Amino acid sequence: MVKHFTIAIDGPAGSGKSTVAKMVARELGFLYMDTGAMYRTVAYFCRKHQIDWTDEAKVVAALPKLQMNVQLLDGKQHIFLEGEDVTDLVRTPEIGKGASSVGTFLPVRECMVRLQQSLAADVSVVMDGRDIGTKVLPDAPLKIYLDAGVEERARRRMGELAERGETADFAEICQQIRQRDEQDMHRTHSPLVQAEDAVFLDSTSMTAEEVAQRIIALAKERME
């Protein structure tokens, strides 16, 4: 068995990456890292300080003031912005839209990638995002590209919001997902694409548990 193993999970918004990655990490005893939350934190920082997150010059100019700290507490990732735990605060559709915007800026991506790579340097991790297998962890021994139909992803997002006591319009959520897919897949820097050596999984008709068990089985095969 190898001592240090990394699993990269990429895919579009709402495909179930975070849910599945957490299950896989928990069963394998790995650390889970949600890279999307880091970009969401940059967007949250912009909103908090009234910075237009579509203005690259202004966002990049503010990066030196970004006081973001990622801590792994009891095996779970928590993100602190200026000393405040914003782990849950960044999980809104609005901030998700902002994350997709700031994620198109190369200096932002370079900053986040350096942080992600440093966190994964010495521990076994499951990391999910949109450019993990292609950019952040290109040498990961197991790469997964997880996808699902737009309507199924929208239903999942509605469920997440409902759990937090929030309501949303289904058609609007579908449209937001399509717009984010368009942004993520056609951005200039590190667009969302399936790595050549990634295993493709369509989770539309699969439960999160089924997807997680498939990934766990693949990981165990490659760790032998």
C-alpha positions as CSV (number, residue, x, y, z in Angstrom):
1,M,0.0,0.0,0.0
2,V,1.3,3.5,-0.9
3,K,1.7,6.0,2.0
4,H,0.8,9.1,0.1
5,F,-2.1,9.0,-2.4
6,T,-4.1,11.8,-4.0
7,I,-7.5,11.6,-5.7
8,A,-8.6,14.5,-8.0
9,I,-12.3,14.9,-8.7
10,D,-13.4,17.4,-11.4
11,G,-16.7,18.2,-12.8
12,P,-19.3,21.0,-13.3
13,A,-21.4,22.7,-10.7
14,G,-23.9,20.5,-8.9
15,S,-22.4,17.2,-10.2
16,G,-22.0,16.0,-6.6
17,K,-18.2,16.4,-6.3
18,S,-18.2,17.7,-2.8
19,T,-20.7,15.2,-1.4
20,V,-18.9,12.3,-3.0
21,A,-15.4,13.5,-2.2
22,K,-16.3,13.8,1.5
23,M,-17.6,10.3,1.6
24,V,-14.5,8.9,-0.2
25,A,-12.2,10.8,2.1
26,R,-14.0,9.7,5.2
27,E,-13.9,6.0,4.3
28,L,-10.3,6.0,3.2
29,G,-9.1,8.1,6.1
30,F,-7.9,10.9,3.7
31,L,-8.3,14.6,4.1
32,Y,-10.9,16.3,2.0
33,M,-10.2,19.7,0.4
34,D,-12.9,21.8,-1.3
35,T,-11.1,24.0,-3.7
36,G,-14.3,25.6,-5.0
37,A,-14.8,27.0,-1.5
38,M,-11.5,28.9,-1.8
39,Y,-12.7,30.7,-5.0
40,R,-16.0,31.3,-3.3
41,T,-14.1,33.0,-0.4
42,V,-12.4,35.3,-2.9
43,A,-15.8,36.3,-4.2
44,Y,-17.1,36.7,-0.7
45,F,-14.1,39.0,0.1
46,C,-15.0,41.1,-3.0
47,R,-18.6,41.5,-2.0
48,K,-17.7,42.3,1.6
49,H,-15.4,45.1,0.5
50,Q,-17.6,46.3,-2.4
51,I,-15.2,45.2,-5.1
52,D,-16.7,44.4,-8.5
53,W,-15.8,40.8,-9.0
54,T,-16.1,41.1,-12.8
55,D,-13.3,43.7,-12.8
56,E,-10.0,41.8,-13.1
57,A,-7.8,44.8,-12.3
58,K,-9.7,45.6,-9.1
59,V,-9.8,42.0,-7.9
60,V,-6.1,41.4,-8.6
61,A,-5.2,44.7,-7.0
62,A,-7.0,43.6,-3.8
63,L,-5.4,40.1,-3.6
64,P,-2.5,41.3,-1.4
65,K,-5.2,42.3,1.2
66,L,-6.9,38.9,1.1
67,Q,-6.5,37.3,4.5
68,M,-7.6,33.8,3.8
69,N,-6.6,30.9,6.0
70,V,-7.5,27.3,5.3
71,Q,-7.5,25.0,8.3
72,L,-8.2,21.3,8.4
73,L,-10.0,20.7,11.7
74,D,-10.9,17.2,12.7
75,G,-10.3,16.1,9.1
76,K,-12.7,18.8,7.7
77,Q,-11.8,21.9,5.8
78,H,-12.7,25.3,7.3
79,I,-12.0,28.6,5.6
80,F,-11.4,31.7,7.5
81,L,-11.5,35.2,6.0
82,E,-10.1,38.0,8.1
83,G,-10.4,35.7,11.2
84,E,-14.1,34.8,10.5
85,D,-15.1,31.2,9.7
86,V,-16.9,31.7,6.3
87,T,-17.2,28.0,5.5
88,D,-21.0,28.1,5.4
89,L,-21.4,31.8,4.4
90,V,-19.9,31.2,1.0
91,R,-22.3,28.5,0.0
92,T,-24.9,30.6,-1.8
93,P,-25.8,30.8,-5.6
94,E,-24.8,34.5,-5.6
95,I,-21.3,33.8,-4.3
96,G,-21.0,30.8,-6.6
97,K,-21.6,33.2,-9.5
98,G,-18.9,35.4,-8.2
99,A,-16.5,32.5,-7.7
100,S,-16.9,31.6,-11.4
101,S,-16.1,35.2,-12.3
102,V,-12.9,35.6,-10.2
103,G,-11.8,32.1,-11.2
104,T,-11.3,33.4,-14.7
105,F,-8.5,35.7,-13.6
106,L,-5.0,34.1,-13.9
107,P,-3.4,35.8,-10.8
108,V,-6.3,34.5,-8.7
109,R,-5.9,31.0,-10.0
110,E,-2.2,31.0,-9.5
111,C,-2.7,32.1,-5.9
112,M,-5.2,29.4,-5.2
113,V,-3.3,26.7,-6.9
114,R,-0.2,27.4,-4.9
115,L,-2.2,27.1,-1.7
116,Q,-3.9,23.9,-2.8
117,Q,-0.7,22.3,-3.9
118,S,1.0,23.2,-0.6
119,L,-1.9,21.6,1.4
120,A,-1.7,18.4,-0.6
121,A,2.1,18.1,-0.6
122,D,2.5,15.7,2.4
123,V,-0.9,14.1,3.1
124,S,-3.3,11.8,1.3
125,V,-6.2,13.9,0.0
126,V,-9.3,13.9,-2.0
127,M,-9.5,17.2,-3.7
128,D,-12.4,18.4,-5.9
129,G,-12.8,21.3,-8.2
130,R,-12.7,22.1,-11.9
131,D,-9.0,22.0,-12.8
132,I,-7.6,19.6,-10.2
133,G,-6.6,16.7,-12.5
134,T,-5.4,19.1,-15.2
135,K,-3.7,21.8,-13.3
136,V,-3.5,21.5,-9.5
137,L,-2.7,17.7,-9.2
138,P,-1.7,16.7,-12.7
139,D,0.3,13.7,-11.3
140,A,-2.6,12.3,-9.1
141,P,-2.7,8.5,-9.5
142,L,-6.5,8.6,-9.6
143,K,-8.5,11.3,-11.5
144,I,-12.3,11.4,-11.8
145,Y,-14.5,13.5,-14.0
146,L,-17.9,13.5,-12.4
147,D,-20.9,14.8,-14.4
148,A,-24.7,14.8,-14.3
149,G,-27.6,16.2,-16.3
150,V,-28.5,19.9,-15.8
151,E,-31.9,19.2,-14.3
152,E,-30.6,16.6,-11.9
153,R,-27.8,19.0,-10.8
154,A,-30.5,21.7,-10.3
155,R,-32.6,19.4,-8.1
156,R,-29.5,18.7,-6.0
157,R,-28.8,22.3,-5.6
158,M,-32.4,23.0,-4.6
159,G,-32.0,20.3,-2.0
160,E,-28.9,21.9,-0.6
161,L,-30.7,25.2,-0.3
162,A,-33.7,23.6,1.3
163,E,-31.5,22.0,4.0
164,R,-30.4,25.6,4.9
165,G,-34.0,26.8,5.0
166,E,-33.6,28.7,1.7
167,T,-35.9,28.6,-1.3
168,A,-35.2,29.1,-5.0
169,D,-36.8,28.9,-8.4
170,F,-36.0,25.6,-10.2
171,A,-35.9,27.2,-13.7
172,E,-33.6,30.0,-12.3
173,I,-31.3,27.4,-10.8
174,C,-31.1,25.5,-14.1
175,Q,-30.2,28.7,-15.9
176,Q,-27.5,29.6,-13.3
177,I,-26.0,26.2,-13.8
178,R,-26.0,26.5,-17.6
179,Q,-24.4,29.9,-17.3
180,R,-21.7,28.6,-14.9
181,D,-21.0,25.7,-17.2
182,E,-20.5,28.1,-20.1
183,Q,-18.1,30.3,-18.0
184,D,-16.2,27.4,-16.5
185,M,-15.7,25.5,-19.8
186,H,-14.7,28.5,-21.9
187,R,-12.6,30.5,-19.6
188,T,-9.1,31.4,-20.8
189,H,-7.2,30.0,-17.9
190,S,-7.6,26.4,-16.8
191,P,-11.0,25.7,-18.3
192,L,-13.1,22.8,-17.0
193,V,-12.2,19.8,-19.2
194,Q,-11.8,16.1,-18.5
195,A,-8.2,15.1,-18.0
196,E,-7.0,12.6,-20.6
197,D,-6.4,9.9,-17.9
198,A,-9.5,10.6,-15.9
199,V,-12.2,8.1,-15.3
200,F,-15.6,9.5,-16.5
201,L,-18.6,8.9,-14.2
202,D,-22.1,10.0,-15.0
203,S,-24.0,10.3,-11.7
204,T,-27.4,11.3,-13.1
205,S,-29.0,8.0,-12.2
206,M,-26.6,7.1,-9.4
207,T,-26.8,7.8,-5.7
208,A,-23.9,9.6,-4.0
209,E,-23.1,6.4,-2.1
210,E,-22.9,4.4,-5.4
211,V,-20.5,7.0,-6.9
212,A,-18.4,7.1,-3.8
213,Q,-18.1,3.3,-3.6
214,R,-17.0,3.2,-7.3
215,I,-14.3,5.7,-6.6
216,I,-13.2,3.9,-3.5
217,A,-12.9,0.7,-5.4
218,L,-10.7,2.4,-8.0
219,A,-8.5,4.0,-5.4
220,K,-7.9,0.7,-3.6
221,E,-7.0,-1.0,-6.8
222,R,-4.4,1.7,-7.5
223,M,-3.0,1.8,-4.0
224,E,-2.1,-1.9,-4.1
